[in-house]
Amino acid sequence: MTWLVDKLDPDAVFRAAVYKERIETTIDGVHCTVDVICPDNVIAYLAAKAVEEAPAEVKAAALQLLDHAYRCGALRHNDSSVFRRARDVFSDSLKQVHYEPRHANEARLLMAKELRRCVVCKIDVFTLFERFISCVEVGSRTYTYAIRRDKGVFHVIVEDVADALDPINRLLTAQYRVAAADVDLETFEALTRIYAKPFC
């Protein structure tokens, strides 16, 4: 498995990260809600960085897209390094550059490519167990969650089931850009018992 967000539609990544739209989709049979994990200053910085080598028409389109996001209040920041980056990338002369819809599409694609690192797919706890946890090994004092990967498994070892979800989410976010959302402990404990084995 690779990052699930690599398979997201670029426009969905752009709309979620820049305009904070709620995006729900299914990727490889996994239903998820796209969630943004980067603050606005990082999003603005990466969006500007994405188009710094682009032709003037693409930069002009990107400037217009970002300007619209600021004006409608979807994107906000007050970080001086972001303003410096924006000044380096978007000169005043770009406001006079004519661009076409294809340039705006290219700008969105370039920005979405950079912004993929700022989004995760939030999944429900049932999908977490069905797709990512192969089993739970129950020892005398610990629980070991075996999490699938391309070759082999990752292990999360805890003494209390209530402590398992945070490290599992951190691992899945780093490996697959996936995290379980809105998980109640009772359901998590019930699924842990269902997937429990003496040896994995």
C-alpha positions as CSV (number, residue, x, y, z in Angstrom):
1,M,0.0,0.0,0.0
2,T,1.1,3.6,-0.6
3,W,-0.3,6.8,0.7
4,L,-4.0,6.7,0.0
5,V,-4.0,10.4,-0.6
6,D,-1.7,9.9,-3.6
7,K,-4.8,8.4,-5.3
8,L,-7.0,11.4,-4.4
9,D,-8.2,13.6,-7.3
10,P,-5.9,16.6,-7.4
11,D,-8.8,19.0,-7.4
12,A,-10.1,17.4,-4.2
13,V,-6.7,17.9,-2.5
14,F,-6.6,21.5,-3.6
15,R,-10.2,22.3,-2.5
16,A,-9.7,20.6,0.9
17,A,-6.4,22.2,1.7
18,V,-6.9,25.7,0.2
19,Y,-10.7,26.2,0.5
20,K,-11.3,23.9,3.5
21,E,-14.1,22.1,1.6
22,R,-15.4,18.8,3.2
23,I,-14.4,16.1,0.7
24,E,-15.7,12.5,1.1
25,T,-14.5,9.8,-1.3
26,T,-13.7,6.2,-1.7
27,I,-10.1,5.1,-2.5
28,D,-9.3,1.4,-3.1
29,G,-12.5,0.5,-1.4
30,V,-11.8,2.6,1.7
31,H,-14.4,5.3,2.4
32,C,-12.7,8.4,3.8
33,T,-13.2,12.0,4.7
34,V,-10.3,14.2,3.6
35,D,-8.9,16.1,6.6
36,V,-6.2,18.9,6.5
37,I,-3.4,18.5,9.0
38,C,-1.2,21.5,8.1
39,P,-1.8,25.0,9.4
40,D,-2.6,27.7,6.8
41,N,0.9,29.2,6.8
42,V,2.3,25.8,5.7
43,I,-0.4,25.5,3.0
44,A,0.3,29.0,1.7
45,Y,4.0,28.4,1.7
46,L,3.8,25.0,-0.1
47,A,1.3,26.5,-2.6
48,A,3.7,29.3,-3.5
49,K,6.6,26.9,-3.6
50,A,4.7,24.6,-6.0
51,V,4.5,27.2,-8.8
52,E,7.8,29.1,-8.4
53,E,9.3,27.4,-11.5
54,A,6.1,27.6,-13.5
55,P,5.5,29.8,-16.5
56,A,4.1,33.3,-15.9
57,E,0.6,32.4,-17.0
58,V,0.5,29.5,-14.5
59,K,1.8,31.7,-11.7
60,A,-0.8,34.4,-12.6
61,A,-3.5,31.8,-12.3
62,A,-2.1,30.5,-9.0
63,L,-2.0,34.0,-7.7
64,Q,-5.7,34.5,-8.6
65,L,-6.7,31.2,-6.9
66,L,-4.8,32.0,-3.7
67,D,-6.0,35.6,-3.7
68,H,-9.6,34.3,-3.9
69,A,-9.0,31.9,-1.0
70,Y,-7.7,34.8,1.1
71,R,-10.6,37.1,0.2
72,C,-13.3,34.5,1.0
73,G,-11.6,33.8,4.3
74,A,-10.7,30.1,3.6
75,L,-7.0,30.7,3.9
76,R,-5.5,32.9,6.6
77,H,-2.0,33.4,7.9
78,N,0.3,36.2,9.1
79,D,3.7,34.5,8.8
80,S,6.5,36.7,7.5
81,S,8.4,33.9,5.8
82,V,5.2,33.0,3.8
83,F,4.9,36.7,2.7
84,R,8.6,36.7,1.7
85,R,8.1,33.5,-0.4
86,A,5.0,34.9,-2.0
87,R,6.9,38.1,-2.9
88,D,9.6,36.0,-4.5
89,V,7.2,33.9,-6.5
90,F,4.4,36.4,-7.3
91,S,5.6,39.7,-8.6
92,D,3.2,42.6,-9.1
93,S,3.6,42.2,-12.9
94,L,1.7,38.9,-12.8
95,K,-1.5,40.8,-12.2
96,Q,-1.3,42.0,-15.8
97,V,-0.6,38.5,-17.3
98,H,-3.4,37.0,-19.2
99,Y,-4.0,33.3,-18.5
100,E,-6.5,30.7,-19.7
101,P,-8.4,27.9,-17.9
102,R,-5.7,25.4,-18.8
103,H,-3.2,27.5,-16.9
104,A,-5.5,27.5,-13.8
105,N,-5.8,23.7,-14.1
106,E,-2.0,23.4,-14.3
107,A,-1.7,25.7,-11.2
108,R,-4.1,23.5,-9.2
109,L,-2.3,20.3,-10.3
110,L,1.1,21.7,-9.2
111,M,-0.3,23.0,-5.9
112,A,-2.2,19.8,-5.2
113,K,1.0,17.8,-5.7
114,E,2.7,19.7,-2.9
115,L,-0.3,19.8,-0.7
116,R,-0.9,16.1,-0.6
117,R,1.5,15.9,2.4
118,C,-1.0,18.2,4.2
119,V,-4.0,15.9,4.0
120,V,-5.0,12.6,5.5
121,C,-7.9,10.2,4.9
122,K,-10.0,9.9,8.0
123,I,-11.6,6.5,8.3
124,D,-14.0,4.8,10.7
125,V,-12.8,2.3,13.3
126,F,-14.4,-0.7,11.5
127,T,-12.3,0.1,8.4
128,L,-9.3,0.5,10.6
129,F,-9.5,-3.1,11.8
130,E,-10.7,-4.6,8.5
131,R,-8.0,-3.0,6.3
132,F,-5.1,-2.2,8.5
133,I,-5.0,-4.3,11.7
134,S,-4.3,-8.0,10.9
135,C,-4.6,-9.1,14.5
136,V,-4.1,-8.2,18.1
137,E,-1.8,-10.4,20.2
138,V,-2.9,-10.5,23.8
139,G,-0.1,-11.2,26.3
140,S,-0.1,-11.5,30.0
141,R,0.4,-7.7,30.4
142,T,0.3,-6.2,26.9
143,Y,-1.6,-5.9,23.7
144,T,0.3,-6.0,20.4
145,Y,-1.5,-4.6,17.4
146,A,-0.1,-6.0,14.2
147,I,-0.6,-3.4,11.5
148,R,-0.3,-4.4,7.8
149,R,2.4,-3.0,5.6
150,D,3.6,-3.9,2.1
151,K,6.1,-6.5,3.4
152,G,5.5,-7.7,7.0
153,V,3.8,-5.8,9.8
154,F,4.3,-2.9,12.2
155,H,3.7,-3.5,15.9
156,V,2.1,-1.2,18.4
157,I,2.5,-2.5,21.9
158,V,0.5,-1.1,24.8
159,E,-0.4,-2.2,28.3
160,D,-3.9,-0.6,28.1
161,V,-6.2,-0.8,25.1
162,A,-7.2,2.9,25.8
163,D,-3.6,3.9,25.0
164,A,-3.5,2.1,21.6
165,L,-5.3,4.4,19.2
166,D,-2.9,7.4,19.3
167,P,0.2,5.5,18.4
168,I,-1.7,3.5,15.8
169,N,-3.0,6.7,14.2
170,R,0.5,8.3,14.2
171,L,1.9,5.2,12.5
172,L,-0.9,5.0,9.9
173,T,-0.6,8.8,9.2
174,A,3.1,8.5,8.6
175,Q,2.9,5.3,6.5
176,Y,-0.4,5.7,4.6
177,R,-1.8,9.2,5.4
178,V,-4.8,7.5,7.1
179,A,-6.2,8.0,10.6
180,A,-9.2,6.7,12.4
181,A,-11.7,9.4,13.4
182,D,-14.3,9.8,16.1
183,V,-13.5,6.5,17.7
184,D,-15.3,5.7,20.9
185,L,-13.4,3.5,23.3
186,E,-16.2,0.9,23.8
187,T,-16.2,0.1,20.1
188,F,-12.4,0.1,19.9
189,E,-12.2,-2.4,22.8
190,A,-14.9,-4.6,21.3
191,L,-13.1,-4.8,18.0
192,T,-9.8,-5.5,19.9
193,R,-11.5,-8.5,21.5
194,I,-12.8,-9.7,18.1
195,Y,-9.3,-9.5,16.5
196,A,-7.5,-10.9,19.6
197,K,-5.3,-14.0,19.4
198,P,-2.8,-15.5,21.7
199,F,-0.2,-15.3,18.9
200,C,-0.2,-13.3,15.7
